[in-house]
Amino acid sequence: MQDSGTFTRLSRGLEHDEKQRLLEKLKSNTIIQDEIIQPELVDRDERDIEALYSKLPWYRKLLFFLLGFFTGKQKEELFLNHLINKLWHEIEAQHQGMYDGQNNLLLSGFLRELTELREAARFFSSVLNSGILANYGMFLIYLGSLEMPEVHERLQKAANPALLFSENPHLSDIKLKKVALNDAENTIAVIEDEKRSVMYNNARSLFCLKELAFFLFDRLILGFQGGGHAHGNEQICPFSVAKAQLVALNSLIFSFKRMPSMSLLSSMYVFVMQNEHNGEELGNEREMQRFTAGAEKALFTIRSFAAKVPLTRILRCGMKDLAYEPVETAGSEEWFSLFREKWLSVITENFNEFILTRKKNELTTALSDYFNGEELEKIENIRSEEQPDGIPVKGALMLSFLNTFHKRIYMGDMNNILRPVLIDGEFYKRENRIAFTEAYNELLKVYDLINAIEKKLRGEWDKQWRQINADIQSVAIKHRKMSLFMEEINLSVDQIIQTSKNSLVVLQNVIGGIIQPDTGGKYDTLSNMAKISGKGTEFAEGLHLTLRNLKTAVRLVNNIEQLDTTE
């Protein structure tokens, strides 16, 4: 099955004209019409036994009174049995081979219609499992683009952060995101009742198709057995065995009021094609004909079952309850809230993705500027676009940055400034010297620490990674092993990152204090600053450049850390 992102692009990526052309082509390939699926017609007067009895002529009433007197039964009970017998005789005469009222049995004719209905339901079960149920929110969005194109266009704009940013460059990310969500809320809130009704009817049809598609037909069919009865080897089923499921099926058929609209069928077709062919065969005539032929056959079978099978009357006879009526199955009322929630979710995801992408691009540019256009040092066997089979280590970008920083910045001109401070600098405050020395030494070890990590990633960690992935133990045990393994790697990496980050901050603060002493503050200058600087300005300029590089490094580290947290 396709992932939800694929269906997101599908639901919002096709142009309106393209969707309409597809809809028209599907219409030309089918004879399905938006018409009523007529349930079995039932005389409502049959339900009121007392009213029917009261209308009897006096001599009929006398007959039932006398029968009750001699049999010891209530006249109402006798009258009910009379009506039941009359009803099952009508069923047997009008629908031969379906029901034996005398023995309360379902016959082979009923089984035949039921089996055909099951096959029709199976067509829609495969359709619904093609991504529609798993991505129901996106399906509603696609359906809404056909039934409510003006609403869809406004919501599309709210879900387009690039467009909104270009039109409102003065607004911050958070404010513009809030504006977009408010616009979407208002657009959805004022959808006209007529459009809501159309969408509800579509959602209702889809719900009924889903309930029918996953109805337990096999359990009902298994109740039919052959032989050992007056009907010979004919497949029969006692009503009592099938009663509960017949009641459920009758309510479901009764709830299925109309044929699905062409907009609904078109949306279903698009999702089927996306699932089977990744959307590349949408306009294929053969695929369209295959889908429409299957849908036609299934829908006409459903309509035929509703027209041919007197299910309500069979249930009244079987339960000896003329007051029985099918109850419409509840469902699909939540379509509006799901439609709204999905659009708000899409807008939120779009903005988050847009902002994240922009931050990545800004960070990429900043890193390129910092290292004069040179690429970051790659860490081998860490998962990335270039190494998709690598180990998914957290903080991979940070390791690459620190490795590059160490080789090209720290051990270059920056060390030519920091080293004299370390060796010859006389700090007014002893704690400043201790902090500076520790930070300097920690950053000095970064390259070796990262090199050790990289060696493990190529060696023992790679071996463990492959062994766990190839493990055939239970999913839970495998997941536990993988979690412990990744925790070990990530802790090792995080220790390097946090130590390096803290060291950069300390160096920034100490060098900042040397350049701009804060008397009485935490950081102060060197007592022999003039001696170290000599008569020229080269060292002082080097200190200022080092401070700028350290500040930029700290800012980049924070940005990378923020990006890693967001992802």
C-alpha positions as CSV (number, residue, x, y, z in Angstrom):
1,M,0.0,0.0,0.0
2,Q,1.1,3.5,-0.8
3,D,2.1,5.7,2.2
4,S,0.0,8.6,3.3
5,G,2.4,11.1,1.8
6,T,1.7,9.7,-1.6
7,F,-2.0,10.1,-1.2
8,T,-1.5,13.6,0.1
9,R,0.3,14.6,-3.1
10,L,-2.4,12.8,-5.1
11,S,-5.4,14.4,-3.4
12,R,-4.0,18.0,-3.8
13,G,-1.6,17.6,-6.7
14,L,-4.0,17.0,-9.6
15,E,-5.4,20.1,-11.2
16,H,-9.1,20.7,-11.2
17,D,-9.4,20.5,-15.0
18,E,-7.5,17.2,-15.0
19,K,-9.9,15.8,-12.3
20,Q,-12.9,16.9,-14.3
21,R,-11.6,15.3,-17.5
22,L,-11.1,12.1,-15.6
23,L,-14.6,12.3,-14.2
24,E,-16.1,12.8,-17.6
25,K,-14.1,9.9,-19.1
26,L,-15.4,7.6,-16.3
27,K,-19.0,8.7,-16.9
28,S,-18.6,7.9,-20.6
29,N,-17.4,4.4,-19.6
30,T,-20.3,3.4,-17.4
31,I,-24.1,3.3,-17.4
32,I,-24.3,3.8,-13.6
33,Q,-26.8,6.5,-12.7
34,D,-27.5,8.4,-9.5
35,E,-30.6,6.4,-8.7
36,I,-32.3,4.8,-5.8
37,I,-31.4,1.3,-4.7
38,Q,-35.0,0.4,-4.0
39,P,-35.3,-1.7,-0.8
40,E,-38.1,-4.2,-0.6
41,L,-41.4,-2.4,-0.4
42,V,-43.2,-3.2,2.9
43,D,-46.8,-2.5,3.8
44,R,-46.6,-0.5,7.0
45,D,-50.2,-1.5,7.9
46,E,-49.0,-5.1,8.5
47,R,-47.4,-3.9,11.7
48,D,-50.5,-3.0,13.7
49,I,-52.2,-6.2,14.6
50,E,-54.8,-4.7,16.8
51,A,-55.8,-2.2,14.0
52,L,-56.1,-5.0,11.5
53,Y,-58.1,-7.2,13.8
54,S,-60.5,-4.4,14.6
55,K,-61.2,-4.0,10.9
56,L,-62.3,-7.6,10.5
57,P,-66.0,-8.3,9.9
58,W,-67.9,-9.6,12.8
59,Y,-68.1,-13.2,11.6
60,R,-64.3,-13.4,11.2
61,K,-63.9,-12.1,14.7
62,L,-66.4,-14.8,15.9
63,L,-64.4,-17.5,14.1
64,F,-61.2,-16.5,15.9
65,F,-63.1,-16.3,19.2
66,L,-64.4,-19.9,18.7
67,L,-61.0,-21.2,17.7
68,G,-59.5,-19.6,20.8
69,F,-62.2,-21.2,22.9
70,F,-61.5,-24.7,21.6
71,T,-57.7,-24.4,21.4
72,G,-57.1,-22.4,24.6
73,K,-55.2,-19.7,22.7
74,Q,-55.8,-16.0,22.6
75,K,-57.7,-14.8,19.6
76,E,-54.9,-12.2,18.9
77,E,-52.3,-15.0,18.8
78,L,-54.5,-17.0,16.4
79,F,-55.0,-13.9,14.2
80,L,-51.2,-13.2,14.2
81,N,-50.5,-16.8,13.1
82,H,-53.1,-16.4,10.4
83,L,-51.3,-13.3,9.1
84,I,-47.9,-15.0,9.3
85,N,-49.1,-18.0,7.4
86,K,-50.6,-15.7,4.8
87,L,-47.4,-13.7,4.5
88,W,-45.1,-16.8,4.0
89,H,-47.5,-18.2,1.4
90,E,-47.2,-14.9,-0.5
91,I,-43.4,-15.1,-0.2
92,E,-43.3,-18.6,-1.5
93,A,-45.6,-17.7,-4.4
94,Q,-43.8,-14.5,-5.4
95,H,-40.2,-15.6,-4.6
96,Q,-40.0,-19.3,-5.3
97,G,-37.1,-21.3,-3.8
98,M,-36.1,-18.7,-1.2
99,Y,-38.1,-19.4,1.9
100,D,-40.0,-22.3,3.4
101,G,-42.4,-20.7,5.8
102,Q,-43.9,-23.9,7.2
103,N,-40.5,-25.2,8.4
104,N,-38.9,-21.7,8.8
105,L,-36.0,-22.5,6.5
106,L,-33.9,-20.4,4.1
107,L,-33.6,-22.2,0.7
108,S,-31.1,-22.5,-2.1
109,G,-32.6,-19.6,-4.0
110,F,-31.8,-17.3,-1.1
111,L,-28.3,-18.8,-0.9
112,R,-27.7,-18.1,-4.6
113,E,-28.6,-14.4,-4.2
114,L,-26.6,-14.2,-1.0
115,T,-23.5,-15.7,-2.7
116,E,-23.8,-13.2,-5.6
117,L,-24.1,-10.4,-3.1
118,R,-20.9,-11.6,-1.4
119,E,-19.0,-11.5,-4.6
120,A,-20.2,-8.0,-5.3
121,A,-19.1,-7.0,-1.8
122,R,-15.6,-8.5,-2.4
123,F,-15.1,-6.1,-5.3
124,F,-15.5,-3.2,-3.0
125,S,-13.4,-4.7,-0.2
126,S,-10.4,-4.7,-2.6
127,V,-11.2,-1.1,-3.7
128,L,-11.5,0.2,-0.1
129,N,-8.3,-1.6,0.9
130,S,-6.4,0.3,-1.8
131,G,-5.7,3.2,0.5
132,I,-9.1,4.7,0.9
133,L,-9.8,3.5,4.4
134,A,-6.2,4.0,5.6
135,N,-6.2,7.5,4.1
136,Y,-9.8,8.4,4.6
137,G,-9.1,12.1,5.4
138,M,-7.2,12.5,2.2
139,F,-9.9,10.7,0.3
140,L,-12.5,13.2,1.6
141,I,-10.2,16.0,0.5
142,Y,-10.0,14.6,-3.0
143,L,-13.8,14.0,-3.1
144,G,-14.3,17.6,-1.8
145,S,-12.2,18.9,-4.7
146,L,-14.8,17.4,-7.1
147,E,-17.9,18.3,-5.2
148,M,-16.8,21.7,-3.8
149,P,-14.1,23.1,-6.2
150,E,-14.4,26.7,-5.0
151,V,-14.0,25.6,-1.4
152,H,-11.1,23.3,-2.4
153,E,-9.3,26.2,-4.2
154,R,-9.5,28.5,-1.1
155,L,-8.2,25.7,1.1
156,Q,-5.4,24.9,-1.3
157,K,-4.2,28.5,-1.0
158,A,-4.3,28.3,2.8
159,A,-2.2,25.1,2.5
160,N,0.5,26.8,0.3
161,P,3.0,28.4,2.6
162,A,5.3,29.5,-0.2
163,L,2.5,31.5,-1.8
164,L,1.4,33.0,1.5
165,F,5.0,34.0,2.4
166,S,5.4,35.7,-0.9
167,E,2.2,37.7,-0.4
168,N,2.9,38.5,3.3
169,P,6.7,38.9,3.7
170,H,6.2,41.1,6.8
171,L,4.6,38.3,8.8
172,S,6.6,35.9,11.0
173,D,6.3,32.1,10.5
174,I,4.1,31.6,13.5
175,K,1.7,34.5,12.6
176,L,1.4,33.4,9.0
177,K,0.7,29.8,10.0
178,K,-2.0,31.1,12.4
179,V,-3.5,33.2,9.6
180,A,-3.6,30.2,7.2
181,L,-5.3,28.0,9.8
182,N,-7.9,30.7,10.6
183,D,-8.6,31.1,6.9
184,A,-9.1,27.4,6.5
185,E,-11.4,27.2,9.6
186,N,-13.5,30.1,8.3
187,T,-13.7,28.6,4.8
188,I,-14.9,25.2,6.1
189,A,-17.3,26.7,8.7
190,V,-19.3,28.6,5.9
191,I,-19.7,25.6,3.5
192,E,-23.3,25.8,2.3
193,D,-25.8,23.3,3.5
194,E,-26.4,22.0,0.0
195,K,-22.7,21.2,-0.4
196,R,-22.5,19.6,3.0
197,S,-25.5,17.5,2.1
198,V,-23.8,16.3,-1.1
199,M,-20.6,15.4,0.8
200,Y,-22.7,13.6,3.5
201,N,-24.5,11.5,0.9
202,N,-21.2,10.5,-0.6
203,A,-19.7,9.7,2.8
204,R,-22.9,7.7,3.6
205,S,-22.6,5.7,0.4
206,L,-19.0,4.9,1.1
207,F,-19.9,3.9,4.7
208,C,-22.6,1.5,3.4
209,L,-20.2,0.1,0.9
210,K,-17.6,-0.5,3.6
211,E,-20.1,-2.2,5.9
212,L,-21.3,-4.4,3.1
213,A,-17.7,-5.1,1.9
214,F,-16.7,-6.4,5.3
215,F,-20.0,-8.1,6.2
216,L,-19.5,-11.7,7.5
217,F,-21.1,-13.4,4.5
218,D,-19.1,-16.6,5.0
219,R,-20.5,-17.1,8.5
220,L,-24.0,-16.8,7.1
221,I,-23.4,-19.1,4.1
222,L,-21.8,-21.8,6.3
223,G,-25.2,-22.2,8.0
224,F,-26.5,-23.8,4.8
225,Q,-26.4,-27.6,4.8
226,G,-27.7,-30.2,2.3
227,G,-29.8,-33.4,2.7
228,G,-31.9,-34.9,5.4
229,H,-35.0,-32.9,4.8
230,A,-38.1,-32.7,2.6
231,H,-36.0,-30.5,0.3
232,G,-33.7,-33.4,-0.5
233,N,-30.1,-32.4,-1.3
234,E,-31.0,-28.7,-1.6
235,Q,-28.9,-26.4,0.5
236,I,-31.0,-25.1,3.4
237,C,-30.4,-23.1,6.6
238,P,-32.7,-22.9,9.7
239,F,-33.9,-19.4,10.2
240,S,-32.8,-19.5,13.9
241,V,-29.2,-20.1,12.8
242,A,-29.1,-17.0,10.5
243,K,-31.4,-14.7,12.4
244,A,-28.9,-12.3,13.9
245,Q,-26.9,-11.8,10.8
246,L,-30.1,-11.5,8.6
247,V,-31.2,-8.6,10.8
248,A,-27.8,-6.9,10.5
249,L,-27.8,-7.5,6.7
250,N,-31.3,-6.2,6.3
251,S,-30.5,-3.0,8.2
252,L,-27.5,-2.5,6.0
253,I,-29.4,-3.0,2.7
254,F,-32.1,-0.7,4.0
255,S,-29.5,2.0,4.7
256,F,-28.1,1.8,1.2
257,K,-30.5,4.3,-0.3
258,R,-28.8,5.4,-3.6
259,M,-26.3,4.4,-6.1
260,P,-22.9,6.0,-5.4
261,S,-22.3,9.2,-7.2
262,M,-19.9,9.4,-10.1
263,S,-17.7,11.8,-8.1
264,L,-17.4,9.1,-5.4
265,L,-16.7,6.4,-7.9
266,S,-14.1,8.6,-9.7
267,S,-12.4,9.3,-6.4
268,M,-12.3,5.6,-5.6
269,Y,-10.9,4.8,-9.1
270,V,-8.1,7.4,-8.6
271,F,-7.1,5.9,-5.3
272,V,-7.1,2.4,-6.8
273,M,-4.9,3.5,-9.6
274,Q,-2.5,5.3,-7.2
275,N,-2.2,2.1,-5.1
276,E,-1.8,-0.3,-8.1
277,H,0.2,1.9,-10.6
278,N,1.4,4.8,-8.5
279,G,-1.0,7.1,-10.4
280,E,0.6,6.5,-13.8
281,E,-2.3,4.8,-15.4
282,L,-5.1,7.2,-14.5
283,G,-6.1,7.9,-18.1
284,N,-5.7,4.3,-19.3
285,E,-8.9,3.3,-21.1
286,R,-8.4,-0.4,-20.3
287,E,-8.0,0.3,-16.6
288,M,-11.1,2.6,-16.6
289,Q,-13.2,-0.1,-18.3
290,R,-11.9,-2.7,-15.9
291,F,-12.9,-0.6,-12.9
292,T,-16.2,0.6,-14.2
293,A,-17.2,-2.9,-15.3
294,G,-16.4,-4.3,-11.9
295,A,-18.3,-1.4,-10.2
296,E,-21.3,-1.8,-12.4
297,K,-21.6,-5.5,-11.8
298,A,-21.2,-5.1,-8.1
299,L,-23.7,-2.3,-7.7
300,F,-26.3,-3.9,-10.0
301,T,-26.0,-7.1,-7.9
302,I,-26.6,-5.1,-4.7
303,R,-29.6,-3.4,-6.3
304,S,-30.9,-6.8,-7.6
305,F,-30.6,-8.3,-4.1
306,A,-32.6,-5.4,-2.6
307,A,-35.3,-5.9,-5.3
308,K,-35.5,-9.7,-5.4
309,V,-35.0,-10.8,-1.9
310,P,-38.0,-10.1,0.5
311,L,-35.7,-10.0,3.5
312,T,-37.9,-7.8,5.7
313,R,-40.9,-10.1,5.1
314,I,-38.8,-13.3,5.7
315,L,-37.6,-11.8,9.0
316,R,-41.2,-11.0,10.0
317,C,-42.3,-14.5,9.3
318,G,-39.2,-16.1,10.9
319,M,-39.4,-14.0,14.1
320,K,-43.2,-14.1,14.1
321,D,-43.1,-10.3,14.5
322,L,-45.1,-8.3,12.0
323,A,-44.0,-5.1,13.8
324,Y,-40.4,-5.7,12.9
325,E,-38.8,-3.0,10.7
326,P,-35.2,-2.6,9.6
327,V,-33.3,0.1,11.4
328,E,-31.0,2.4,9.4
329,T,-27.4,1.8,10.3
330,A,-25.7,4.8,11.9
331,G,-22.4,6.0,10.4
332,S,-20.5,8.6,8.3
333,E,-21.9,11.6,10.4
334,E,-18.4,12.4,11.4
335,W,-17.3,13.2,7.8
336,F,-17.3,16.9,8.4
337,S,-15.1,16.9,11.5
338,L,-12.7,14.5,9.7
339,F,-12.6,16.7,6.6
340,R,-11.9,19.8,8.8
341,E,-9.3,18.0,10.9
342,K,-7.5,16.6,7.9
343,W,-7.3,20.0,6.2
344,L,-5.9,21.7,9.3
345,S,-3.4,18.8,9.7
346,V,-2.3,19.2,6.0
347,I,-1.8,23.0,6.5
348,T,0.1,22.4,9.7
349,E,2.3,19.8,8.1
350,N,2.9,21.9,5.0
351,F,4.0,24.9,7.1
352,N,6.2,22.8,9.3
353,E,7.8,21.2,6.2
354,F,8.2,24.5,4.5
355,I,9.8,26.2,7.5
356,L,12.0,23.2,8.1
357,T,13.2,23.1,4.5
358,R,13.9,26.8,4.6
359,K,15.9,26.5,7.8
360,K,17.8,23.6,6.2
361,N,18.6,25.7,3.1
362,E,19.6,28.7,5.3
363,L,21.8,26.4,7.4
364,T,23.4,24.9,4.3
365,T,24.2,28.4,3.0
366,A,25.6,29.4,6.4
367,L,27.8,26.3,6.6
368,S,29.0,26.9,3.1
369,D,29.9,30.5,3.9
370,Y,31.6,29.5,7.1
371,F,33.8,27.0,5.4
372,N,34.4,29.1,2.3
373,G,32.3,26.9,0.0
374,E,33.9,23.7,1.0
375,E,31.7,20.7,1.8
376,L,31.4,19.2,5.2
377,E,33.5,16.1,6.1
378,K,31.4,13.0,5.7
379,I,31.1,10.4,8.4
380,E,31.2,6.9,6.9
381,N,28.3,4.5,7.4
382,I,25.9,7.0,8.8
383,R,22.5,7.1,7.1
384,S,22.0,10.0,4.7
385,E,20.8,10.7,1.1
386,E,24.3,9.6,-0.1
387,Q,24.4,6.6,2.3
388,P,20.8,5.3,2.5
389,D,21.9,1.9,4.0
390,G,23.9,3.5,6.8
391,I,23.1,3.4,10.5
392,P,20.5,6.1,11.5
393,V,22.7,7.9,14.0
394,K,21.2,11.0,15.8
395,G,23.5,14.1,15.4
396,A,25.1,13.0,12.2
397,L,25.2,16.5,10.8
398,M,26.6,17.8,14.0
399,L,29.4,15.3,13.9
400,S,30.2,16.3,10.3
401,F,30.3,20.0,11.3
402,L,32.5,19.4,14.4
403,N,34.9,17.3,12.3
404,T,35.1,19.9,9.6
405,F,35.4,22.7,12.2
406,H,38.3,20.9,13.9
407,K,40.3,20.3,10.7
408,R,39.7,23.6,8.8
409,I,39.1,26.2,11.5
410,Y,40.3,25.1,14.9
411,M,43.6,23.6,14.0
412,G,44.3,26.4,11.5
413,D,44.5,30.1,12.2
414,M,42.3,29.8,15.3
415,N,44.9,27.6,17.1
416,N,47.6,30.1,16.3
417,I,45.7,32.6,18.5
418,L,44.4,30.2,21.2
419,R,47.7,28.4,21.8
420,P,49.7,31.5,22.9
421,V,46.8,32.4,25.3
422,L,47.0,28.9,26.7
423,I,50.8,28.8,27.1
424,D,51.7,32.4,27.9
425,G,48.4,34.0,29.1
426,E,48.3,35.2,32.7
427,F,44.6,35.2,33.8
428,Y,43.5,37.5,36.6
429,K,41.1,34.8,37.6
430,R,42.3,31.2,38.1
431,E,38.9,29.8,37.2
432,N,39.1,31.4,33.8
433,R,42.4,29.7,33.1
434,I,41.0,26.3,34.2
435,A,37.9,26.7,32.1
436,F,39.9,27.8,29.1
437,T,42.4,25.0,29.4
438,E,39.7,22.3,29.7
439,A,37.7,23.7,26.8
440,Y,40.8,24.0,24.6
441,N,41.9,20.4,25.3
442,E,38.4,19.0,24.8
443,L,38.1,20.6,21.3
444,L,41.7,19.4,20.6
445,K,40.4,15.8,21.1
446,V,37.3,16.1,18.9
447,Y,39.0,14.7,15.8
448,D,40.3,11.6,17.5
449,L,36.9,11.0,19.2
450,I,35.0,11.3,16.0
451,N,37.6,9.1,14.2
452,A,37.0,6.5,16.9
453,I,33.2,6.7,16.3
454,E,33.7,6.4,12.6
455,K,35.9,3.3,13.0
456,K,33.2,1.6,15.1
457,L,30.6,2.5,12.6
458,R,32.6,0.8,9.9
459,G,33.5,-2.2,12.1
460,E,31.9,-3.6,15.2
461,W,28.7,-1.4,15.1
462,D,28.2,-2.2,11.5
463,K,28.4,-5.9,12.2
464,Q,26.0,-5.6,15.1
465,W,23.6,-3.6,13.0
466,R,23.5,-6.2,10.3
467,Q,23.1,-9.1,12.8
468,I,20.1,-7.4,14.5
469,N,18.5,-6.7,11.1
470,A,19.0,-10.3,10.0
471,D,17.7,-11.7,13.3
472,I,14.6,-13.9,12.9
473,Q,13.5,-13.6,16.5
474,S,10.1,-12.1,17.4
475,V,9.5,-8.4,16.5
476,A,9.4,-7.4,20.1
477,I,12.8,-8.9,20.9
478,K,14.3,-7.5,17.7
479,H,12.9,-4.1,18.5
480,R,14.3,-4.3,22.0
481,K,17.8,-5.3,20.8
482,M,17.8,-2.5,18.2
483,S,16.7,0.1,20.8
484,L,19.5,-0.9,23.2
485,F,22.0,-0.9,20.3
486,M,21.0,2.6,19.0
487,E,21.0,3.9,22.5
488,E,24.6,2.9,23.0
489,I,25.6,4.7,19.7
490,N,23.6,7.8,20.3
491,L,24.9,8.2,23.9
492,S,28.5,8.0,22.6
493,V,27.8,10.6,19.9
494,D,25.8,12.9,22.2
495,Q,28.6,13.0,24.7
496,I,31.0,14.3,22.0
497,I,28.4,16.8,20.8
498,Q,27.6,18.2,24.3
499,T,31.2,18.4,25.4
500,S,32.2,20.2,22.2
501,K,29.2,22.6,22.4
502,N,30.0,23.5,26.0
503,S,33.7,24.0,25.1
504,L,32.9,26.3,22.2
505,V,30.7,28.5,24.5
506,V,33.5,28.6,27.1
507,L,36.1,29.7,24.6
508,Q,33.7,32.3,23.2
509,N,33.1,33.7,26.7
510,V,36.8,33.7,27.7
511,I,38.1,35.3,24.5
512,G,35.2,37.8,24.7
513,G,36.3,38.7,28.2
514,I,39.9,39.1,27.1
515,I,38.9,41.5,24.3
516,Q,36.3,43.4,26.3
517,P,37.0,42.9,30.0
518,D,34.2,43.1,32.4
519,T,35.7,44.3,35.7
520,G,34.1,42.5,38.5
521,G,32.3,40.2,36.1
522,K,32.9,36.5,35.5
523,Y,35.4,36.9,32.6
524,D,38.3,39.3,32.6
525,T,41.3,40.1,30.4
526,L,44.9,38.9,30.7
527,S,47.4,40.7,32.9
528,N,50.1,40.3,30.3
529,M,47.9,41.1,27.3
530,A,50.2,43.8,26.1
531,K,53.3,41.5,26.2
532,I,51.6,38.8,24.2
533,S,50.3,41.2,21.6
534,G,53.6,42.7,21.1
535,K,54.0,46.0,19.3
536,G,51.8,45.2,16.3
537,T,48.1,44.7,15.9
538,E,48.2,41.3,14.3
539,F,47.4,39.3,17.5
540,A,44.6,41.6,18.6
541,E,43.0,41.3,15.1
542,G,43.5,37.6,15.4
543,L,41.6,37.6,18.7
544,H,38.7,39.5,17.2
545,L,38.6,37.1,14.2
546,T,38.7,34.1,16.5
547,L,35.8,35.5,18.6
548,R,33.8,36.0,15.4
549,N,34.5,32.5,14.3
550,L,33.6,31.1,17.7
551,K,30.4,33.0,17.9
552,T,29.4,31.8,14.4
553,A,30.4,28.2,15.4
554,V,28.2,28.4,18.5
555,R,25.3,29.8,16.5
556,L,25.6,27.1,13.8
557,V,25.8,24.4,16.5
558,N,22.6,25.7,18.0
559,N,20.9,25.8,14.6
560,I,22.0,22.3,13.8
561,E,20.8,21.1,17.2
562,Q,17.4,22.8,16.7
563,L,17.1,21.2,13.3
564,D,17.9,17.8,14.7
565,T,15.2,18.2,17.4
566,T,12.6,19.4,14.8
567,E,13.2,16.4,12.6
